Amino acid sequence: MFNRKVLGSAIFAPIIIGSVGLVNLMHQPRFEAYRTVDVVQLLGSGACYGAALVALVLLLRGSRAS
């Protein structure tokens, strides 16, 4: 169904992108006072982590051909 190499990159790429956005947000001095931009950045990081989790589940589940 999916190539393991493709799923491997589908796991690590969103994790790296989400982590960069999250670390960038946490290092800003205004992190305590949430603004709309901060909430959108947190949602984007969460979406990246969600995409990585879905790819990880697909990888661990394996290809089960019917």
C-alpha positions as CSV (number, residue, x, y, z in Angstrom):
1,M,0.0,0.0,0.0
2,F,2.6,2.6,1.1
3,N,6.4,2.4,0.7
4,R,8.2,2.2,4.0
5,K,10.7,4.9,2.9
6,V,7.9,7.3,2.1
7,L,6.2,6.6,5.4
8,G,9.5,7.1,7.2
9,S,9.9,10.6,5.7
10,A,6.2,11.2,6.4
11,I,6.8,10.6,10.1
12,F,10.0,12.6,10.6
13,A,9.4,15.6,8.3
14,P,6.2,16.8,10.2
15,I,7.8,16.1,13.6
16,I,10.8,18.3,12.6
17,I,8.6,21.1,11.2
18,G,6.3,21.0,14.2
19,S,9.1,21.0,16.7
20,V,10.8,24.0,15.0
21,G,7.6,26.0,15.2
22,L,6.9,25.0,18.8
23,V,10.5,25.7,20.0
24,N,10.4,29.1,18.1
25,L,7.2,30.0,19.9
26,M,8.3,28.9,23.3
27,H,11.5,31.0,23.1
28,Q,9.6,34.3,22.5
29,P,9.2,36.5,25.6
30,R,5.5,37.1,24.9
31,F,4.7,33.3,25.1
32,E,2.7,33.9,28.3
33,A,0.3,36.3,26.5
34,Y,-1.3,34.3,23.7
35,R,-2.1,36.2,20.5
36,T,-4.0,35.0,17.5
37,V,-0.7,34.4,15.6
38,D,0.6,32.2,18.5
39,V,-2.6,30.2,18.5
40,V,-2.4,29.6,14.7
41,Q,1.3,28.5,15.1
42,L,0.3,26.1,17.9
43,L,-2.4,24.7,15.7
44,G,0.0,24.2,12.8
45,S,2.5,22.4,15.1
46,G,-0.3,20.2,16.4
47,A,-1.4,19.4,12.8
48,C,2.2,18.4,12.0
49,Y,2.3,16.1,15.0
50,G,-1.0,14.6,14.0
51,A,0.2,13.9,10.5
52,A,3.3,12.2,11.9
53,L,1.2,10.1,14.2
54,V,-1.1,9.0,11.4
55,A,2.0,8.0,9.3
56,L,3.5,6.2,12.3
57,V,0.3,4.2,12.8
58,L,0.2,3.3,9.0
59,L,3.9,2.2,9.3
60,L,3.4,0.1,12.3
61,R,0.2,-1.4,11.0
62,G,2.0,-2.6,7.9
63,S,0.5,-3.3,4.5
64,R,-2.2,-5.8,4.7
65,A,-3.3,-6.7,1.2
66,S,-6.8,-8.1,0.8
